[in-house]
Amino acid sequence: MVRVFGAAVAFAILLTGAPVRAADMVIGLPAWPSAQVTAHIIAETLKDRYGLDAELQERGTMTLLAGVGRGEVQVHPEVWLPNLARQVDKLSNEDKVLKLNTAGVSATQNICATKATVEQTGVKAVADLLKPEIAAQFDSDGDGKGEIWIGAPTWSSTEIEKIRAHSYGYDKTMTLLEMPEDIAMAAVDAASSLGRPIVFYCYGPHHVFQLHDIVMLEEPAYDPARWTIVHRADSNDWLEQSNADTAWDASSFHVAYAASLSEQRPEVASFLSAIALNAKDITAMSYAVEVEDKPADVVAREWIAGNKDRIGEWTK
C-alpha cells in the first residue's frame, strides 16, 4: 500500500512538474452572487498584491463560520447582520477568533411582490398572506395553498423567514419554498413576463430592483420585544419557541476574517479590514452574474480592472 501511494505521488509530480502546494488561505464561497464575486476579488488581490494562493471553498454560511472557529477558514466574504448576530458575537467576543470589517454595506430584507402582483391580487401587507382568498391567487399547483420563496436552503435568513412565516401564520396558507437563488430569480423573471402573481423573500442591494418594478409588502416596524429567534440546531421546538412578527431590524453585511491574521499576516488583515464596497458595487455584481450570466471570477477580474485605485487604498 505504501509503495502504491508513493508511486501515485511520484506520478502526480511527473505530470505537474512539482508537488501540489497547499493554499496559503481558505476563502468561503457562499451561495449568492455578490458574496461569490467578493470572494474572488479578495483571492485575486491576495495573489496580485501579496503573492498568496487562496483556495475558495463552497460552503453554507454556518459551516463557514464554524470553519473559522476551527481555524480551517480565514475569510467569509459576506456575513449578514442581524441574521448571524449570535454566532458573530460568540466567535468575536467570547472565542476571540473572528473579526468583522467595519465598513459594512447597509442592506434590507423584506417580503416582496411585483407591482403587477399587488395590483392583480390586492396583497399589500405580509399579513394579507393569511387571507385564503389572497393566498389562493399564488397557488400554481392546485393544492389549495399559495407558494412563496423564502430563500436558499443554506442561508441563515431562510431559517428566520420560516420563523416569520410561522409567527405571522401564513405558513398555514402558503407553501414555503427553499431553492437556489438563480432558480427563484428565474421564476420572478417568468412571472413578470407572463403577468402572473408572485411573492418572495427579497434582499437589497440586488439587481431584481433594477430589472422589475418591485414592491416591499407592509409590516409593523421592527420591535425587538417581538423578535425571539431560537435556531433549529438548539431545540426540537425551535419554531414554537421563536417569534418574529414584525419587519426585520436594520441590516448590513461585512467581510469577516480570522482574528489570527492580525498577528500571522497583519498586511492581509489590514487589507480585509479596509475593504469598502457599496450598494452600487453589489448590485452590479449581482446583475453581471444573474442577468449577464458571467462567471463570478470573470466579474471579479473586471471589477478589479475598473477599481485599481480603490484597491490601492485598501492595500496601503
Backbone bond lengths (Angstrom), bond angles and torsions (degrees), N, CA, C in turn:
res aa  C-N    CA-C-N  psi(-1)  N-CA   C-N-CA  omega(-1)  CA-C   N-CA-C  phi
1 M - - - 1.465 - - 1.531 110.93 -
2 V 1.367 116.96 -42.58 1.458 120.84 178.89 1.513 111.13 -61.86
3 R 1.373 114.97 -42.58 1.473 118.84 -179.76 1.518 110.69 -64.29
4 V 1.353 117.01 -39.58 1.457 121.01 -179.62 1.531 110.12 -64.28
5 F 1.343 115.50 -44.71 1.469 119.43 179.55 1.526 110.72 -62.75
6 G 1.332 116.11 -44.20 1.458 120.23 179.25 1.512 111.86 -61.93
7 A 1.335 115.88 -38.84 1.465 119.73 178.33 1.520 110.81 -65.34
8 A 1.347 115.89 -38.34 1.467 119.21 179.53 1.519 111.16 -64.60
9 V 1.332 116.43 -41.91 1.460 120.20 178.13 1.521 110.72 -63.77
10 A 1.349 115.57 -43.83 1.465 119.75 179.60 1.516 111.11 -61.70
11 F 1.344 115.81 -39.25 1.464 120.41 179.24 1.529 110.28 -65.09
12 A 1.354 116.07 -40.73 1.462 119.46 178.82 1.517 110.92 -63.22
13 I 1.326 116.44 -40.06 1.464 120.36 178.96 1.514 110.77 -65.01
14 L 1.344 116.84 -39.48 1.460 120.30 177.84 1.523 110.94 -61.46
15 L 1.333 115.48 -39.40 1.462 119.38 -178.14 1.527 111.86 -70.78
16 T 1.317 116.79 -39.48 1.463 119.87 -173.52 1.514 112.93 -96.63
17 G 1.316 116.06 -20.10 1.455 119.73 -178.57 1.512 113.01 88.70
18 A 1.353 118.20 -7.62 1.465 121.24 -179.21 1.514 108.88 -162.39
19 P 1.319 117.42 155.82 1.457 119.29 175.65 1.523 110.81 -61.98
20 V 1.345 115.97 151.46 1.451 120.31 178.29 1.526 108.87 -67.63
21 R 1.351 116.10 128.70 1.467 121.18 -177.52 1.515 109.82 -96.00
22 A 1.326 115.06 129.81 1.458 119.35 177.98 1.522 109.73 -67.15
23 A 1.329 116.24 146.95 1.460 120.69 178.80 1.517 110.14 -66.51
24 D 1.328 115.97 149.50 1.455 120.83 178.05 1.524 111.73 -73.72
25 M 1.349 115.11 -31.03 1.459 120.30 -177.01 1.518 109.78 -146.85
26 V 1.329 115.76 157.96 1.463 121.91 175.24 1.523 108.25 -116.24
27 I 1.325 115.62 127.69 1.460 122.74 178.14 1.517 108.09 -114.91
28 G 1.319 116.72 131.97 1.457 120.77 178.49 1.523 111.79 -72.23
29 L 1.320 115.14 150.14 1.464 121.82 179.43 1.530 108.19 -126.92
30 P 1.333 118.16 85.20 1.466 121.54 -179.26 1.527 111.84 -67.90
31 A 1.333 115.24 171.25 1.461 120.29 -171.28 1.523 113.21 -96.30
32 W 1.351 117.26 49.58 1.458 119.50 169.88 1.530 108.38 -149.00
33 P 1.328 117.33 152.23 1.475 121.54 -165.05 1.523 115.90 -58.79
34 S 1.325 118.19 -50.52 1.461 119.13 -174.43 1.523 111.53 -63.26
35 A 1.335 116.84 -37.66 1.468 119.93 178.64 1.519 110.77 -66.12
36 Q 1.330 117.05 -37.51 1.461 120.04 179.94 1.525 110.89 -68.27
37 V 1.318 116.83 -42.27 1.474 119.25 178.28 1.526 110.06 -65.04
38 T 1.321 117.11 -43.61 1.465 120.39 178.86 1.519 110.91 -60.42
39 A 1.330 116.91 -40.49 1.472 120.47 178.25 1.524 110.37 -59.62
40 H 1.324 117.48 -42.54 1.464 120.91 179.48 1.533 111.45 -69.69
41 I 1.335 117.08 -35.78 1.468 119.57 176.34 1.518 110.16 -60.97
42 I 1.326 115.76 -44.12 1.465 120.24 179.17 1.524 110.35 -63.63
43 A 1.335 117.08 -45.72 1.466 120.91 -178.41 1.523 111.24 -62.44
44 E 1.334 116.95 -43.96 1.460 120.93 -179.87 1.533 111.01 -64.65
45 T 1.330 116.15 -39.68 1.459 119.99 -179.46 1.526 111.16 -68.95
46 L 1.325 116.81 -39.28 1.467 120.17 176.47 1.528 110.73 -60.12
47 K 1.321 116.33 -38.47 1.465 120.98 179.23 1.527 111.04 -70.46
48 D 1.335 115.88 -48.71 1.467 120.37 -174.09 1.525 112.86 -71.38
49 R 1.324 117.03 -40.88 1.460 120.86 -172.22 1.528 114.16 -94.28
50 Y 1.354 115.68 -27.81 1.465 118.44 -173.88 1.528 113.63 -125.31
51 G 1.323 117.01 -1.15 1.457 120.35 179.08 1.515 114.28 66.86
52 L 1.332 117.10 27.71 1.461 121.67 -177.53 1.517 110.92 -105.07
53 D 1.316 116.14 136.89 1.467 121.87 175.31 1.516 109.36 -92.60
54 A 1.324 116.14 130.28 1.465 120.99 179.50 1.519 109.84 -116.27
55 E 1.307 115.78 138.50 1.458 122.15 173.46 1.519 108.30 -98.04
56 L 1.329 116.48 127.16 1.460 120.45 178.20 1.526 108.81 -97.31
57 Q 1.313 116.69 123.98 1.459 122.21 -176.54 1.521 110.49 -116.67
58 E 1.327 116.61 124.87 1.462 121.67 176.47 1.525 109.19 -77.82
59 R 1.316 115.47 116.96 1.469 121.26 178.74 1.522 108.93 -149.59
60 G 1.332 115.60 157.99 1.452 120.38 170.77 1.507 109.81 -67.84
61 T 1.323 117.11 155.80 1.460 120.51 -172.76 1.525 112.90 -64.18
62 M 1.343 117.82 -35.36 1.461 119.90 177.69 1.526 110.86 -66.17
63 T 1.332 115.81 -39.52 1.462 120.35 178.46 1.518 110.76 -66.21
64 L 1.320 116.24 -36.83 1.465 119.90 178.18 1.525 111.51 -64.78
65 L 1.324 116.38 -44.11 1.459 118.91 179.21 1.528 111.03 -65.24
66 A 1.321 116.49 -38.12 1.462 119.35 175.53 1.519 110.38 -62.97
67 G 1.333 116.51 -35.94 1.458 121.04 177.72 1.514 112.23 -65.29
68 V 1.342 116.83 -36.27 1.460 120.02 175.09 1.527 109.59 -63.65
69 G 1.329 115.44 -42.19 1.456 119.91 179.68 1.513 113.09 -61.57
70 R 1.334 116.53 -31.60 1.471 120.90 179.90 1.526 112.51 -91.97
71 G 1.321 117.28 -0.33 1.455 120.35 -179.26 1.515 114.26 79.93
72 E 1.343 117.17 14.25 1.464 121.41 -177.82 1.531 112.54 -91.40
73 V 1.319 117.11 -22.82 1.463 123.07 -177.54 1.524 108.15 -126.39
74 Q 1.331 116.26 137.00 1.457 119.88 -178.70 1.534 113.57 -103.37
75 V 1.338 117.23 -24.25 1.469 119.01 -176.01 1.521 111.15 -139.50
76 H 1.328 115.97 132.02 1.466 122.83 166.20 1.521 105.80 -112.91
77 P 1.336 119.25 118.08 1.469 120.55 -169.94 1.518 115.59 -74.76
78 E 1.351 118.07 -15.93 1.468 117.64 -175.09 1.525 110.10 -156.85
79 V 1.313 115.95 89.36 1.463 121.84 178.68 1.529 108.83 -96.18
80 W 1.335 115.45 122.99 1.464 120.88 -176.23 1.522 111.56 -92.52
81 L 1.327 114.32 138.67 1.459 122.74 172.92 1.530 108.15 -124.45
82 P 1.331 118.36 141.82 1.465 128.49 11.63 1.526 114.55 -86.54
83 N 1.313 118.27 3.58 1.466 121.75 -175.14 1.528 112.67 -48.45
84 L 1.333 115.72 -43.79 1.462 121.12 -172.99 1.528 111.91 -113.45
85 A 1.323 116.20 24.64 1.468 120.10 -174.89 1.527 112.22 -58.94
86 R 1.324 116.61 -41.50 1.463 118.76 -177.75 1.515 111.02 -65.21
87 Q 1.345 116.56 -45.93 1.459 120.73 -179.09 1.531 111.09 -65.99
88 V 1.327 116.11 -41.96 1.462 120.03 180.00 1.523 110.63 -64.60
89 D 1.330 117.00 -41.38 1.461 120.52 179.37 1.527 111.05 -61.27
90 K 1.326 115.68 -43.11 1.468 118.81 179.93 1.523 111.34 -64.84
91 L 1.345 116.58 -48.47 1.459 120.27 -177.25 1.527 112.30 -68.63
92 S 1.330 116.54 -32.74 1.465 120.18 -176.87 1.526 112.69 -85.21
93 N 1.321 115.83 -49.59 1.464 119.93 -171.00 1.522 114.37 -94.83
94 E 1.334 116.81 -31.06 1.469 119.12 179.71 1.530 111.10 -92.98
95 D 1.327 115.80 -54.37 1.467 119.54 -175.95 1.522 113.28 -84.31
96 K 1.340 116.71 -19.08 1.468 122.17 178.40 1.528 113.20 58.93
97 V 1.344 117.00 36.20 1.468 120.02 -177.44 1.528 113.01 -113.68
98 L 1.330 117.90 -4.42 1.461 121.29 -174.26 1.522 110.30 -131.13
99 K 1.336 115.16 141.41 1.457 121.08 172.35 1.526 109.01 -127.11
100 L 1.323 115.76 145.96 1.454 122.06 177.44 1.515 110.27 -108.56
101 N 1.326 115.03 137.74 1.453 120.94 168.94 1.527 108.55 -60.99
102 T 1.324 117.47 132.44 1.469 119.69 -176.41 1.526 112.92 -78.22
103 A 1.333 117.21 -24.20 1.473 120.57 -177.34 1.524 109.83 -86.99
104 G 1.325 115.91 67.85 1.460 119.74 -179.54 1.518 112.28 -74.38
105 V 1.317 115.44 169.82 1.462 122.47 177.64 1.521 108.15 -102.78
106 S 1.321 117.70 124.70 1.461 121.12 176.57 1.525 109.38 -64.31
107 A 1.329 116.05 140.37 1.461 119.98 -173.16 1.522 111.01 -141.05
108 T 1.315 115.37 167.81 1.466 122.00 176.14 1.521 108.94 -130.30
109 Q 1.329 115.75 152.49 1.464 122.12 174.59 1.528 107.47 -140.06
110 N 1.314 115.46 126.49 1.464 120.47 -173.39 1.524 110.75 -150.69
111 I 1.323 114.63 176.62 1.455 122.11 163.35 1.524 106.52 -102.82
112 C 1.327 116.13 128.82 1.466 121.13 -172.93 1.513 112.24 -124.19
113 A 1.310 114.71 163.30 1.459 123.31 172.10 1.523 107.10 -146.70
114 T 1.314 116.56 161.36 1.455 118.54 172.45 1.529 108.59 -73.31
115 K 1.318 116.20 156.07 1.463 119.90 178.52 1.520 111.04 -59.78
116 A 1.337 116.06 -37.99 1.471 120.10 178.25 1.524 110.86 -62.41
117 T 1.337 116.96 -35.68 1.460 120.74 177.79 1.520 111.30 -63.17
118 V 1.327 116.18 -44.51 1.464 120.93 179.25 1.525 110.27 -59.79
119 E 1.331 115.67 -44.26 1.463 120.00 -178.89 1.522 111.52 -68.64
120 Q 1.319 116.79 -34.74 1.464 121.45 -175.70 1.521 112.83 -79.08
121 T 1.335 116.83 -39.19 1.467 120.22 -172.06 1.521 113.83 -102.83
122 G 1.320 117.67 -21.47 1.444 120.29 -176.05 1.519 113.99 86.42
123 V 1.337 117.65 1.44 1.458 119.69 178.78 1.527 109.47 -71.22
124 K 1.317 115.93 130.08 1.455 120.73 178.93 1.519 112.16 -128.49
125 A 1.325 115.88 -29.42 1.456 121.37 -176.08 1.526 109.74 -127.31
126 V 1.341 115.63 156.89 1.466 120.19 177.67 1.522 109.92 -58.20
127 A 1.325 117.22 -38.54 1.461 121.04 -179.17 1.529 112.46 -62.39
128 D 1.347 117.32 -22.60 1.469 120.01 178.82 1.521 112.11 -63.83
129 L 1.340 117.03 -22.23 1.465 120.04 -178.99 1.519 112.11 -67.62
130 L 1.338 117.54 -14.20 1.461 120.69 175.39 1.522 112.00 -74.92
131 K 1.322 117.13 -20.11 1.458 121.01 -176.09 1.534 109.64 -76.66
132 P 1.319 117.82 120.58 1.479 120.51 -176.97 1.520 113.30 -55.43
133 E 1.337 116.83 -36.71 1.464 119.45 -177.07 1.524 111.62 -69.76
134 I 1.337 117.37 -27.58 1.465 120.37 176.06 1.516 110.57 -84.35
135 A 1.320 117.26 -45.16 1.470 120.73 179.73 1.518 111.24 -57.76
136 A 1.339 117.20 -36.98 1.464 121.31 -177.85 1.522 111.89 -61.80
137 Q 1.314 117.61 -25.69 1.456 120.45 -178.95 1.538 112.39 -74.40
138 F 1.339 116.11 -10.71 1.464 120.77 176.19 1.531 111.64 -105.50
139 D 1.333 116.09 14.19 1.466 121.77 -179.28 1.528 109.27 -88.98
140 S 1.325 116.62 107.73 1.468 120.42 -178.29 1.519 113.11 -101.05
141 D 1.341 117.98 -11.32 1.466 119.67 -177.36 1.518 113.75 -114.73
142 G 1.330 116.60 5.15 1.455 120.25 174.25 1.513 115.81 73.85
143 D 1.328 117.30 19.08 1.468 118.61 -179.69 1.527 112.79 -92.26
144 G 1.323 116.75 3.97 1.449 120.42 177.55 1.514 114.74 90.32
145 K 1.329 117.07 -5.49 1.464 121.45 177.94 1.519 109.40 -119.88
146 G 1.315 116.15 145.68 1.452 119.61 174.46 1.517 110.12 -75.49
147 E 1.329 115.91 176.16 1.467 120.62 177.28 1.525 109.45 -125.83
148 I 1.331 114.80 142.68 1.456 121.48 176.61 1.518 108.82 -142.23
149 W 1.332 116.37 130.40 1.473 120.42 175.95 1.518 107.91 -81.28
150 I 1.347 116.52 127.50 1.460 120.29 -178.29 1.526 112.23 -111.96
151 G 1.339 118.48 3.22 1.455 120.75 177.12 1.512 112.89 131.53
152 A 1.318 115.60 178.14 1.465 121.58 178.13 1.532 109.38 -83.00
153 P 1.330 117.22 153.64 1.471 120.12 -175.82 1.521 114.76 -57.77
154 T 1.341 118.03 -30.38 1.467 120.09 -174.38 1.527 113.45 -93.86
155 W 1.334 118.48 0.60 1.456 120.69 -176.95 1.529 111.55 -81.01
156 S 1.308 117.20 140.20 1.463 120.64 175.76 1.524 110.70 -64.96
157 S 1.320 117.37 -32.78 1.469 120.71 -179.37 1.523 112.20 -66.40
158 T 1.316 117.59 -27.61 1.464 120.99 -176.29 1.520 111.16 -64.84
159 E 1.321 116.70 -42.03 1.464 120.07 177.04 1.526 110.55 -62.82
160 I 1.328 116.68 -39.52 1.458 120.20 179.45 1.523 110.88 -69.83
161 E 1.338 117.54 -37.35 1.467 119.94 176.52 1.529 111.17 -64.24
162 K 1.319 116.90 -31.72 1.466 120.12 175.86 1.531 109.84 -66.24
163 I 1.330 115.88 -39.99 1.468 120.73 175.84 1.526 110.23 -63.91
164 R 1.330 116.39 -43.60 1.463 120.16 -179.69 1.530 111.34 -62.18
165 A 1.321 116.35 -42.55 1.461 120.24 178.68 1.529 111.12 -61.84
166 H 1.333 116.04 -39.89 1.458 120.71 179.47 1.529 110.67 -69.93
167 S 1.339 116.63 -38.70 1.460 120.86 -179.03 1.527 111.50 -67.84
168 Y 1.323 116.52 -43.77 1.458 120.11 175.81 1.525 111.56 -70.08
169 G 1.332 116.03 -33.30 1.459 120.83 -179.71 1.508 114.70 103.56
170 Y 1.329 118.18 -1.61 1.467 118.15 -176.85 1.526 113.31 -80.95
171 D 1.332 117.50 1.03 1.465 117.81 170.15 1.523 110.97 -69.55
172 K 1.347 117.52 -12.37 1.468 121.11 176.40 1.526 111.91 -85.71
173 T 1.327 117.18 -22.55 1.466 120.89 -177.86 1.523 113.06 -109.93
174 M 1.350 117.16 -15.04 1.455 121.71 -176.17 1.534 110.02 -127.16
175 T 1.317 116.97 138.65 1.457 121.61 171.43 1.519 108.73 -81.82
176 L 1.330 116.28 127.14 1.461 121.58 -176.35 1.523 108.88 -89.62
177 L 1.319 116.61 112.31 1.466 121.84 -175.71 1.519 111.03 -95.43
178 E 1.321 116.05 131.60 1.465 122.56 173.32 1.528 107.78 -116.70
179 M 1.316 116.41 123.49 1.461 120.79 -179.05 1.521 109.09 -160.72
180 P 1.335 118.09 163.05 1.464 120.01 177.59 1.527 111.99 -57.27
181 E 1.316 115.66 149.89 1.460 120.78 -174.71 1.520 112.92 -62.19
182 D 1.338 118.16 -37.64 1.465 118.79 -176.89 1.526 111.22 -63.46
183 I 1.337 117.02 -34.74 1.464 120.44 177.68 1.527 110.07 -69.24
184 A 1.323 115.80 -43.05 1.464 119.97 179.71 1.522 111.64 -63.45
185 M 1.330 117.14 -42.62 1.468 119.77 -179.84 1.534 111.48 -68.95
186 A 1.327 116.66 -31.67 1.464 119.63 174.41 1.529 110.01 -64.22
187 A 1.338 116.32 -36.16 1.465 120.45 177.38 1.525 110.95 -66.80
188 V 1.339 117.30 -37.57 1.466 120.83 176.62 1.531 109.92 -65.20
189 D 1.323 116.72 -42.73 1.467 120.68 177.76 1.529 110.71 -59.74
190 A 1.339 115.81 -46.20 1.462 120.35 -177.73 1.524 110.94 -65.71
191 A 1.326 116.96 -43.17 1.460 120.30 179.65 1.522 110.89 -62.58
192 S 1.324 117.03 -40.74 1.459 120.81 179.04 1.521 110.91 -64.47
193 S 1.327 115.73 -41.37 1.467 120.55 -178.74 1.527 111.78 -67.40
194 L 1.325 115.95 -38.25 1.468 120.43 -174.53 1.526 112.97 -94.21
195 G 1.319 117.16 -3.80 1.452 120.03 179.97 1.513 113.83 73.68
196 R 1.308 116.92 27.69 1.467 120.99 179.53 1.522 110.43 -96.47
197 P 1.327 117.65 146.88 1.471 119.78 179.92 1.524 112.13 -71.45
198 I 1.313 116.17 143.99 1.456 121.14 178.07 1.524 109.18 -152.40
199 V 1.324 115.32 143.02 1.461 121.89 177.87 1.522 107.20 -135.31
200 F 1.341 117.37 143.20 1.459 119.31 -170.20 1.518 111.01 -163.02
201 Y 1.339 115.24 156.71 1.466 121.17 170.43 1.531 107.94 -66.81
202 C 1.323 115.50 135.95 1.463 119.10 179.27 1.525 108.67 -134.65
203 Y 1.316 114.50 149.68 1.456 120.04 175.23 1.519 108.20 -137.80
204 G 1.293 114.69 155.32 1.455 119.59 178.81 1.514 110.50 -141.25
205 P 1.336 116.71 152.92 1.463 127.31 9.01 1.537 112.38 -68.87
206 H 1.340 114.97 144.70 1.462 121.60 -179.28 1.520 109.55 -163.38
207 H 1.320 115.56 147.72 1.462 120.00 -176.35 1.518 113.71 -68.43
208 V 1.340 118.27 -18.23 1.464 119.98 -176.94 1.526 110.90 -60.73
209 F 1.349 117.26 -28.10 1.454 120.39 179.56 1.528 111.79 -75.04
210 Q 1.334 116.82 -18.33 1.463 120.92 174.32 1.525 111.11 -84.06
211 L 1.322 115.47 -36.78 1.463 120.19 -174.48 1.522 113.38 -76.80
212 H 1.323 116.30 -36.37 1.463 120.34 -171.22 1.526 111.08 -132.77
213 D 1.307 114.93 161.27 1.468 121.48 175.13 1.522 107.01 -84.29
214 I 1.332 116.34 100.07 1.457 122.01 -171.13 1.526 110.31 -106.41
215 V 1.322 115.17 138.84 1.460 122.20 178.57 1.523 108.95 -117.33
216 M 1.337 116.60 129.74 1.461 121.21 172.97 1.526 108.54 -84.63
217 L 1.314 117.01 125.63 1.457 120.07 -178.98 1.532 110.57 -69.47
218 E 1.315 115.36 146.21 1.467 121.53 -176.62 1.526 110.75 -69.97
219 E 1.345 114.67 145.69 1.458 122.03 175.82 1.515 108.78 -147.45
220 P 1.331 117.91 158.07 1.466 119.37 170.30 1.522 109.37 -60.16
221 A 1.318 116.82 147.30 1.466 120.94 179.16 1.526 110.15 -59.20
222 Y 1.327 115.33 151.15 1.459 120.25 179.61 1.524 111.05 -52.69
223 D 1.336 115.02 132.74 1.463 121.74 179.11 1.528 107.62 -134.17
224 P 1.336 118.29 108.01 1.462 119.45 -177.42 1.521 113.44 -58.46
225 A 1.335 117.07 -26.58 1.460 119.86 179.15 1.528 111.77 -69.12
226 R 1.324 116.33 -17.86 1.476 120.46 -179.47 1.528 111.97 -107.96
227 W 1.320 115.27 13.13 1.473 120.22 176.15 1.527 109.18 -117.65
228 T 1.310 116.04 110.27 1.465 122.84 171.90 1.516 107.18 -130.89
229 I 1.311 117.13 111.66 1.456 121.48 -176.44 1.523 109.87 -107.32
230 V 1.325 115.99 115.36 1.465 122.73 171.86 1.516 106.69 -109.59
231 H 1.309 117.81 123.34 1.454 121.12 -174.35 1.526 111.97 -81.82
232 R 1.313 114.64 150.69 1.454 122.20 -179.15 1.526 111.77 -52.72
233 A 1.331 116.23 -38.21 1.463 120.20 -177.16 1.523 112.42 -69.99
234 D 1.334 117.47 -15.78 1.461 120.82 -174.28 1.521 114.39 -97.72
235 S 1.324 117.03 -17.87 1.468 118.70 -176.58 1.523 110.71 -161.10
236 N 1.327 115.99 143.26 1.467 120.29 174.43 1.526 110.99 -69.54
237 D 1.332 116.57 -23.58 1.465 121.34 -178.81 1.523 111.59 -104.71
238 W 1.347 115.45 32.88 1.463 120.37 -173.75 1.521 113.29 -57.96
239 L 1.329 117.42 -37.49 1.464 119.18 -179.04 1.527 111.07 -67.38
240 E 1.313 117.14 -44.32 1.457 120.84 -178.83 1.519 111.72 -69.24
241 Q 1.308 116.94 -30.60 1.461 120.77 -178.34 1.524 112.68 -83.63
242 S 1.333 117.31 -11.18 1.462 122.28 -177.08 1.520 111.23 -98.65
243 N 1.314 115.39 161.07 1.458 121.16 171.06 1.521 109.45 -154.56
244 A 1.325 116.15 137.39 1.468 121.84 176.50 1.525 107.77 -160.55
245 D 1.330 115.59 79.25 1.467 119.68 -176.17 1.521 112.13 -112.47
246 T 1.342 115.44 35.17 1.465 121.27 169.92 1.525 107.68 -134.16
247 A 1.317 115.64 178.66 1.461 119.95 177.62 1.524 110.59 -64.04
248 W 1.329 115.46 161.24 1.456 121.58 174.41 1.527 110.32 -62.49
249 D 1.315 115.45 152.42 1.454 121.21 168.98 1.530 108.76 -68.85
250 A 1.323 117.20 163.97 1.466 120.49 175.00 1.525 109.29 -53.13
251 S 1.323 116.55 133.51 1.459 121.66 -173.48 1.528 111.24 -113.40
252 S 1.316 114.75 161.25 1.463 121.31 175.07 1.520 107.87 -160.64
253 F 1.327 116.03 164.21 1.467 118.87 173.19 1.519 110.25 -138.33
254 H 1.335 114.03 153.42 1.460 121.51 -168.45 1.525 110.71 -142.09
255 V 1.318 116.38 151.63 1.459 121.04 165.79 1.524 107.22 -72.06
256 A 1.336 116.17 133.17 1.462 121.13 177.46 1.521 108.66 -120.05
257 Y 1.330 115.46 146.96 1.463 118.13 -178.16 1.523 110.25 -148.78
258 A 1.331 115.14 160.57 1.455 121.57 -178.34 1.524 110.38 -65.64
259 A 1.329 116.34 130.40 1.461 120.65 -179.77 1.522 111.80 -60.64
260 S 1.328 116.72 -26.86 1.469 120.76 -178.92 1.514 112.57 -62.55
261 L 1.346 118.29 -21.81 1.464 121.17 179.46 1.531 111.74 -63.61
262 S 1.328 116.92 -26.88 1.461 120.20 -179.04 1.523 111.56 -60.54
263 E 1.324 116.46 -30.30 1.466 120.36 177.77 1.518 112.01 -99.49
264 Q 1.348 116.31 -40.49 1.461 119.65 -175.12 1.524 112.36 -76.11
265 R 1.326 117.54 -40.63 1.471 122.40 -179.73 1.526 108.39 -141.25
266 P 1.332 116.39 73.31 1.472 119.54 -174.63 1.529 113.57 -59.66
267 E 1.335 117.21 -31.86 1.462 119.32 179.23 1.528 110.98 -66.83
268 V 1.330 116.83 -34.67 1.463 120.96 177.50 1.522 110.25 -71.96
269 A 1.324 116.84 -42.60 1.467 120.59 177.10 1.524 110.66 -59.48
270 S 1.334 116.42 -39.59 1.458 120.71 178.47 1.522 111.02 -63.26
271 F 1.334 116.50 -43.37 1.468 121.36 177.89 1.527 110.91 -61.56
272 L 1.316 117.63 -48.63 1.459 121.41 -177.24 1.530 111.29 -63.96
273 S 1.328 116.43 -36.78 1.463 119.52 -179.83 1.522 111.70 -72.34
274 A 1.344 117.39 -21.05 1.467 121.27 -175.88 1.525 113.79 -92.85
275 I 1.339 117.66 -12.18 1.467 119.94 -178.30 1.528 109.76 -57.08
276 A 1.329 116.16 128.65 1.470 121.26 -177.38 1.527 109.18 -135.16
277 L 1.325 115.87 86.23 1.460 121.16 175.36 1.525 109.36 -86.65
278 N 1.324 116.62 164.52 1.454 120.19 179.00 1.527 110.21 -134.35
279 A 1.323 115.04 176.11 1.463 120.21 -175.68 1.529 111.72 -60.34
280 K 1.314 117.46 -36.53 1.469 120.69 179.00 1.521 110.84 -63.39
281 D 1.330 116.62 -42.43 1.464 121.00 177.41 1.536 110.58 -59.06
282 I 1.315 115.42 -49.01 1.466 120.86 -174.56 1.519 111.06 -64.59
283 T 1.321 116.48 -43.38 1.468 120.08 179.11 1.522 110.83 -62.49
284 A 1.332 117.18 -42.55 1.466 120.97 179.73 1.520 111.18 -64.14
285 M 1.326 117.20 -40.36 1.472 120.56 177.84 1.522 110.52 -61.95
286 S 1.320 115.68 -48.06 1.464 121.11 -179.79 1.526 111.04 -60.07
287 Y 1.322 116.38 -44.19 1.471 121.30 -179.44 1.525 111.00 -62.82
288 A 1.325 116.27 -44.55 1.466 119.99 -177.30 1.522 112.01 -62.94
289 V 1.331 116.62 -39.74 1.471 120.16 -178.21 1.527 110.95 -76.15
290 E 1.328 116.78 -49.87 1.460 120.79 -171.37 1.531 113.72 -81.70
291 V 1.333 117.04 -36.96 1.465 120.26 -174.96 1.525 111.50 -96.40
292 E 1.336 115.79 -47.27 1.464 119.39 -179.44 1.524 112.76 -84.41
293 D 1.327 116.25 -6.47 1.463 122.77 174.92 1.529 112.98 60.60
294 K 1.326 115.74 37.46 1.457 120.27 177.63 1.532 109.94 -91.35
295 P 1.335 117.97 142.43 1.461 119.89 174.52 1.528 110.85 -62.53
296 A 1.320 116.43 147.37 1.466 120.93 -176.81 1.525 112.16 -58.92
297 D 1.343 117.17 -36.97 1.468 118.80 -178.76 1.531 111.47 -68.32
298 V 1.326 116.86 -33.52 1.469 120.83 177.22 1.528 109.83 -67.95
299 V 1.318 116.09 -44.79 1.468 120.36 178.23 1.527 110.13 -60.02
300 A 1.325 116.23 -40.68 1.467 120.44 179.56 1.524 111.37 -61.83
301 R 1.320 117.17 -45.60 1.466 119.62 -179.04 1.526 110.73 -65.31
302 E 1.329 117.09 -37.85 1.469 120.13 177.00 1.523 110.65 -65.00
303 W 1.311 116.46 -40.07 1.464 120.30 179.46 1.526 110.04 -65.08
304 I 1.308 116.77 -43.45 1.471 121.04 179.21 1.521 110.48 -60.78
305 A 1.325 116.63 -43.63 1.468 120.71 -179.13 1.529 111.77 -61.27
306 G 1.332 116.34 -32.00 1.456 119.88 -178.79 1.512 114.50 -92.78
307 N 1.339 117.28 -0.74 1.467 120.11 -175.40 1.532 112.16 -136.55
308 K 1.322 116.14 38.87 1.462 120.02 -177.04 1.535 112.36 -63.56
309 D 1.327 116.51 -35.13 1.463 119.21 179.85 1.524 111.31 -65.32
310 R 1.319 115.92 -41.59 1.470 119.65 179.89 1.520 110.41 -65.35
311 I 1.332 116.67 -43.28 1.462 119.43 178.58 1.518 110.30 -63.68
312 G 1.337 116.41 -36.61 1.454 119.85 176.54 1.520 111.70 -60.43
313 E 1.321 116.87 -37.37 1.463 120.20 177.00 1.521 111.01 -66.74
314 W 1.317 116.92 -38.37 1.462 120.94 -177.69 1.535 111.95 -72.67
315 T 1.309 116.72 -25.57 1.471 119.82 -173.73 1.521 112.91 -106.97
316 K 1.316 118.25 19.00 1.465 121.59 179.55 1.525 110.89 -58.07
